[in-house]
Structures are given as C-alpha cells and as structure tokens.
Amino acid sequence: MYNRKILLLPLLISLMFFHARVTHAQSSSSEVYVATLANQPIMPPTKDYLIGALHRAEANNAQCFIVQMDTPGGDGESMRDIAQAFLLSTIPVVVYVTPEGARAASAGAIIALSANLIAMTPGTNIGASHPVMEGGGNLPSDIRKKVTNDMAAFVRNLAEKRGKNPKLSEEFVIKSISLTANEAYQRKLADILSPTLSDLLRQLNGRKVDTYSGAKTMQTLNAKVVNIPLSPWQAALLFLFNPNVALILGAIAFYGIITEISHPGAIFPGVAGAIALVLSLYALAALNANIAGVALLLLAAVLFVIDVYAVTHGVLTIGGIICFVTGSLMLFNGSPEGMSPSLSVIITLALVSALFSVVVLGSALRLRRRPAGSGPETLIGKFANARTDINPKGRVFVDGSYWSAENAGEDAIKSGDRVKVVSREGLTLRVIKSL
C-alpha cells in the first residue's frame, strides 16, 4: 500500500503542474488584438466592426485590444455604443491615433477618451467634437445648447472614468478645440507617444489599468499581434456609405431609368437603374442626407429632361447643372471633414448628366420626329431574327440594331424564328412569322 502511494506521487505532481499551466494559459493569452480604422467614418458598420473585434479579443483573453484610428468622426449613436463597449471591456483597450497625419476627430476623439489608454503617433491630432445636426448644418439655436451640454457631460464622465482632465476634454465639445500629439501628451490627455506599433507594444508592457472586470497588467513585449480585418459585408457597407459613391449611384439610376423610358424594352438599363436607385437612397438615408439637397437633385433631373423637349436653347440644362451642384453640396452640408462629396466628382457628374440627357433623349426624340419613309420606316418589309419569344412582345435584331417587337400575326414566334417587319408604332416594330 505504501509503495503504491509512492508510485502515484509523480503522477499527481505531473497532473497538478499540467493543470497550473492550462489555468495560466486560460487566464492570460500572449496575444494582442488590433483593429484598424484607416480614414473611415464612424458609422453603424464601423460600430459592428469594432465591437465585434473587441468581443473576439475578450473571448481569447487577449493582453489588450488596440484600435489603430484615423477617422473624421461620424454618427453620434454609433459613437456612444462603441464608447459603452469600451467602458465595459474586460481587457485593456488602447486607442492608437496613427499613422502620421491621422486624426481622431469629432466622434473619434470621444471614442478615444473611452479607452483605457490613448496613444498617438507624432504628427497626428485629436479633438474638434462640437455636435452638428444630422444631415448637415448647425443645430437650431433652441436645442443647440441642450445637445452640446449633454455631449459635454458625457465627455466629462469619460474623462473622469479614465483619469483624464475633464475640463480639457469638454473643450473638445464646447470650444471644438483640436490638439496635436505633442500638445495632447504635454497636457496629459494622451498617455503615450509612439511612432510604430512595435514601439507601442514595448511601452505598454507592464502597464496596469483598470478594466470592467478589475485591474489588469499587460504583458505585450513578445505578444503575438492578431490583426482583425473588416468583414466583406462591413467593407461593402462602408464603401456604400460614402458621399461620392451615393452620388454616383444616384447618377447611374438617372441614366438607367431615362434610357429605359426613351428606349422601351431595353430591360438592362432599367434594372440597373432601379438597383442603383435603391442603393443610393439607402446610402443617403444612412448618411442622413439633407432633404433640401435631395429635392434640388430631383429638380435637376426634371430640368435636364424638359430641356430636351422644350425650345430653351440650353437654359434649363444650365439651370439643371446649377441645381445638381448646389443640391450635392447641400446633401452633406456641415458634416465632419471627410464626409462631404468631392467637388470634382460633383461637377463631373453634373456635366455628364446634362450631356447624357441631350444625347440619349435627343436621339430618341429625333427618331420619333423622323418623317414617314425615312429612318426606321425603311425597316418595313425587312426580315429579322427573333432574339426572344414574341408573345405578344419581345425583341428582334434587324438592320444592325435591337428593337422591341410585337407579334402582329396569328402564328406564335419563338426565339430564333425568322420574322418580317410589317409596320412600326413609335419604337416598336410589328412583325409576323416568316414562313
């Protein structure tokens, strides 16, 4: 019996040692998780990305979660959700404003204040968080003070929670100040100045911070860096929630729908235009577009179309260009820097849209006004190939072009059948099956 206990002793010691190693590994991994905002606005997809990445880092008991930040700001509600998630984090959270030339502006500055530590690369800046009205412009005077005071109180709470200067922090909101990296460090708003991520990990090593689950000491010197990229869906939404993209989609919708109206039966332009219109409206809604700007864009489209039919010698087209440019600028008036469309994109789209209306609608109008016996009338009596079933309508290819067609005979016409053109009604050819 005694000998059996002696034999079991090494096994018990080995099991205890193995259990201690497993427990240590579970309590503290040697990984640092990194998410990156590369000149991206704070939007719902950004919120989902950062909070999802943080939860992944927490699930793996990472040494810390680092957000490499370069943002012009953005949506206030998304900002509050991100800040709350950082406050409730069970692991240390570090906002690192990088690379050189980057900024944590507006909502980005407030998110930085919610992190345990703020690190900045020399040559970056932080601040300018004065609230503006969603969709652009300054808030109405009757609610401006209320919203500003609410945001200032939120910022003071964050600063007090993270051991920053509350008075200095609220000036981001009240006075819209912005600090360089050196100024922020000297005034003890930024905790670390670091030119590179590897240097930041060196400086974080051994630092102790208070998290929601208690005090944590970071061991980051030889930690493995795990970069968490945007998911394809999040990247697609952020691409869509771009003022330039929203305008381009709106222009594509205009081109497609007008082409379908002027050339009935083309199908593809109409479908592409409808899809572009839905995506554009979705992006404009997410960006809180100014309704007056939308109205001016619609007016521009109407003026472009009317000018083709009315004898105004281009006066309405010039008015349409002015409405398009003005409306595009108003769409995101007052939005944070980086959330406004490019002036070059606006002017280019205005000129292209005007030219498109003149060329496409003008050609369709001239086609309708051609006298009998010329132009498409010469197609009467010609033979063609049906490219779709014509039951009773479809498409044919004749004289080098596709045409909408209508079955004028009693025999069914299938795709590939030879047909004869017997008459024309507008842009539709009436055909019969050729035997």
PEBEL-V494875 format. One line per field, one symbol per residue. psi: psi as a letter, one per 20 degrees, with the letter a starting at -180 (. if undefined). Layout:
BEGIN
psi->???
END
This chain:
BEGIN
psi->gghghhhhghgggggggghhgggghhhorkqpppqponlqqorghgghgghghghggghjlqhrppoopoqibcpgghghgggghhhjqiqppppooqapirqnqdhhhhghhirgqpqqppjrrqbmkpqrppiqrqqqhhighggghghhggggggghhjkrohgggihhggikqpqrggghghjkgphppphrghhghghhpiqpqprhjappppnigkqppoporqqhgghgghghlpgggggghgggggggggghghmpihfghgggggghgghghgghghjlqphhggghgghggghgghhhhqnjkjghgghggghggghghhgkpjqqpijqqphhgggghggggggggggghghhghghipqqirchhiipiqqrppirpnmiqbqropkjqpqqqpojahpqprpiqprpphrpocjppprqpp.
END
